[in-house]
Amino acid sequence: MAADGPHTERGSGVLELPSTPRLVCVEYPGLVRDVSAMLRTLGGEEGVSRIYADPGKRLELYFRPKDPYCHPVCANRFPASAMLLRVKRRSRRKRLGEQDVQFEMEIMGIVTTVYKFQGMSDFQYLAMHSGPDGKQTSMYDKVLMLKPEKEEFFNRELPLYIPPPIFSRLDTPVDYYYRPDVQHREGYNNPQVSAENLIGLSRARRPNNAIFVNFDDEVPTKPLDAAAQAWKKVCTNPVDRKVEEELRKLFEVRPVWSRNAVKANISVHPDKLKLLLPCLAYYMVSLCICTCSCLRQLVDSKGGSPGCSLLSAASEVLCEINAI
């Protein structure tokens, strides 16, 4: 609408605020000469709409949209209350050299959201190879697979190219204030520190009544009393007793089992399995594989050597872990 309505003393126009659509403003960090190219760096209209639909996401700008190794610049989302105003200036020359200037103003929409690029641009790592003479050679045609390729494409001899996974943890500069050293008086000695006067060295242990032994230790023949009592409290239905019998049969088949293998062969809740294993098995922590559960009755307390049985069972566990 033209500013031909009421005027103030200084000549400013008065406009009505129509029911115009809500707009989103992006403060683009560059001189825009091609709108289509600018939208491609932001992911297109579809990409901007997807980011706008999620208030928790940041708008990403890729200066090289076709380069998968390009690190983006991120924009933060802020609420705004502004207007998009279109102003036209019309001038008409008169005979005496004077000009008749008129301004036409129109409100195009209300800006309610703005994206601002306040962070710094991250480092850029190009797929280039530096030759002996210092000449840089592009490797994009060798490392990017743009179409289905044959086996020869993957067996080619190429220079080593390993891009770093991340450069900067933050995109805004942060002031770091170093704490000065504590100044003590002359003759001051630091007190002796021991575990008795320190708080919070580690989390308190959660007793699960399990037995952990090394390969050369004596094999236990019965569980701890606390482990048997804990399982007795939760074993209140026939399903739990059935699970206990199934676990006993597993140990009859093989003396060494991993926890994942037990879960794969028995349907039991993890909380109940944590209480059931200390009643029927102990943990061998010095095998050549991960910590496994071993049947306590593997070697009788009167004598015997656990080495042969444990090593043969350990090889079976290794095969089973690879199969899983």
Number of C-alpha atoms within 10 A of each C-alpha: 13 14 17 13 10 10 11 8 5 6 9 12 15 14 15 8 12 11 10 11 9 12 15 16 17 16 11 14 12 7 7 10 8 8 8 11 13 18 15 17 17 21 18 14 12 11 16 17 12 14 17 17 10 9 11 9 14 18 21 19 23 19 16 13 16 10 13 11 17 17 20 19 20 21 21 17 20 12 11 14 9 14 16 13 11 12 14 11 9 11 12 9 10 9 6 6 7 10 12 10 10 13 15 14 17 17 17 17 19 21 17 15 18 18 20 18 19 14 14 13 15 17 12 11 12 15 19 14 16 11 10 7 6 8 9 12 11 12 15 14 9 13 13 11 11 7 6 7 9 8 8 7 12 12 8 9 8 11 11 7 12 7 10 8 6 9 12 10 7 10 14 11 8 7 6 6 6 6 6 6 6 6 7 9 7 6 5 8 8 6 6 6 8 7 8 6 7 8 7 7 7 6 6 7 6 6 8 13 19 20 19 17 15 12 13 10 9 12 25 19 16 14 18 14 10 15 20 17 13 17 19 13 9 12 17 10 8 9 11 18 12 11 18 20 11 16 19 14 11 17 20 13 8 18 19 27 23 20 15 12 14 18 13 11 11 14 11 17 10 10 8 15 20 16 22 24 25 27 25 22 28 25 21 22 15 14 13 10 14 15 15 20 23 23 25 22 17 21 17 13 12 5 8 10 13 15 12 9 14 19 14 13 16 22 13 14 20 15 10 14 13 7 7 8
